[in-house]
């Protein structure tokens, strides 16, 4: 009786705070049902429902089609994630949208956006009406609610039950840990403690549907005559009781049948060891496979890939910085000034003139003359697309390469009488300056990839999204190297052809 009265009161409140949206050809009536629970906590599943009715329909389109085109989703920076379930009632011609939203802490009006997906309505309605339908309407609670911070340091939020089942026969057992409940989809990744046996995890899954969680973790266990699995504990914050809770499984055992204990001849220690090794091999066959040194190395690299990648990336970045500073000490100020000269504009090319020795003067003046006076410069947004001199066409890559060669000839002329060691150091300094940004970017990419691989290894339940993130990072790096680092030349300080 009390539940019925509460439902009626909730319905009255919902109607009182309903929305009327006029689209000229029809009117939309939206009835929201917000949670009456208080307080709400961060990462607690918040259940919000909307009932949508179409009134005074003059479009000539069936209500079911219009209802299918309605889109509703939570909006705001405090939304962590959400899931949604939609249903159109054929008799009532009503759309029900059930939402489960996880929020961050702070004041919140539980804001949602409503609009129409007009793709399927284009052939039936005018552009003016379609534009009106595609406009986003804000649905929000009239009174802001405060999403409280969790008062305890725990990543597990909800109300859960835990169950552990053990089935064994002839020295091999299967153990299942099942966690069910309502809450945030994150549960502990268990490791078993087994007396007189060895365990191996063979499965871990988390299914989340509209705030309800089901997690299953499976283990294979090898044992001898008897075995004992110690209890596992799950501590979590229960937002419905506002306190930390601890649930615990019972100790599970497998023992020989009582009536056969006296009939079975006790095994010797040697026989027990041999039997256990046999069962251990069944549980961990990969440990007894004969593999080649190449496969061992490959497995080692795969196992420690995150350590190797992070170390390699950091070593690359640190080595780059260290070598630049070390080689800089052995370079003369004049050579250092030439090496640092940026060749990204015609003005930069002209600055090479002041450092030119007599023997390279004619070659340099010939190139400058062809590029700036006896040529047609094609540009776009202040940057060279190409320079045409006679029948020959010069791209920015070709121009910069030409002047880089001249710059190195100038540097080489300065160090021609220096020792072999100093010439090698100068060459290294020049190359580091030319390619340092690309090497640094590569090192940064390797470090990020290493950290992603670390999370993949430690959080296998999130493998797929982490792999997608890794691919996105690599694609973004290649895009950056191909687009943003593409060689270009400014022409703001030079004449251009019409």
Secondary structure as UniProt FT lines:
FT   HELIX           2..16
FT   STRAND          19..22
FT   STRAND          27..33
FT   STRAND          40..41
FT   TURN            42..43
FT   STRAND          46..55
FT   HELIX           63..68
FT   STRAND          70..74
FT   TURN            77..78
FT   STRAND          79..89
FT   TURN            90..93
FT   STRAND          94..103
FT   STRAND          106..108
FT   STRAND          112..116
FT   HELIX           118..121
FT   TURN            122..124
FT   HELIX           127..134
FT   STRAND          137..139
FT   STRAND          145..148
FT   STRAND          157..169
FT   TURN            170..171
FT   STRAND          172..183
FT   STRAND          194..209
FT   TURN            210..211
FT   STRAND          212..229
FT   STRAND          233..238
FT   TURN            239..242
FT   STRAND          243..248
FT   STRAND          252..254
FT   HELIX           258..260
FT   TURN            261..263
FT   HELIX           269..283
FT   HELIX           285..287
FT   HELIX           293..303
FT   HELIX           305..328
FT   TURN            329..330
FT   HELIX           333..339
FT   HELIX           346..351
FT   HELIX           352..355
FT   HELIX           358..360
FT   HELIX           361..372
FT   STRAND          376..380
FT   TURN            381..382
FT   STRAND          383..389
FT   TURN            390..391
FT   STRAND          392..394
FT   HELIX           396..414
FT   TURN            415..417
FT   HELIX           420..458
FT   HELIX           460..462
FT   HELIX           463..479
FT   HELIX           480..484
FT   TURN            492..493
//
